[in-house]
Amino acid sequence: MDQFFIRAAAKISAAIGQPFAFMAFIIIWAATGPFFGFSETWQLIVNTTTTIITFLMVFMIQHAQNRDAAAMQAKLDELIRALEPARNDYIGIEHLTETELELIRAADVVAPTGGGEPHHTDSLGQLIRRR
């Protein structure tokens, strides 16, 4: 069942994300309005259908983004493992709490040299600080 959902979500996301799909929905909407006389029933059906499609697409898009983020994180973890000077402590850092991330950021800040602002020793602190 998981594989079916993954394949279906990927295909639907790819198809719906095309400009042609958007134009097809607009054309269908515009064509059915005069056919049904722009009645209240037609409006109810169009609004209900749009709401359901939007609701389902939110789940499809979120699923695709979660998979992409997990794959990217796995690749980054592998790069950390492969690089000799990299700190393995950063593997799995995405699972830490906000407080734990702030502690890591604070540990990466070093005192200013020559009276300037403190600087970060690595890119993790810079990324967290951007928030």
Summary of the structure (lengths in Angstrom):
residues: 131
radius of gyration: 24.2
end to end distance: 37.7
largest distance: 76.0
contacts: 267
relative contact order: 0.06
helix: 76%
strand: 3%
